[in-house]
Amino acid sequence: MHFTNKFVSAQVIHSPTATVASSASSQEKALRPSMDSTRGVAAAAKIGKILGERLLLKGIPAVAIHLKREQKYHGKVKAVIDSVREVGVKLL
């Protein structure tokens, strides 16, 4: 997960091959019209939901979460993780 003053983005990386399995960002032109804000907690929740749906479409039912040292399970981080969980992706 990466947060800037303008955008929210999240990606899932496949560890053995070090490739991006799926990603979602509020910078995507297709998502911008459906979002009121591209940087708030609501945007983070929307990105988490879209990321979860893309993971399920690719057949990835479970992911492990690794937070950066400065990230805490609060605010935008919590919104992304909870939205991925609500879609049906299991968190390890």
Secondary structure, 3 states (H helix, E strand, C coil): CEECCCCEEEEEEECCCCEEEEEEECCCCCCHHHCCCCCCHHHHHHHHHHHHHHHHHCCCCEECCCCCCCCCCCCHHHHHHHHHHHHCCEEC
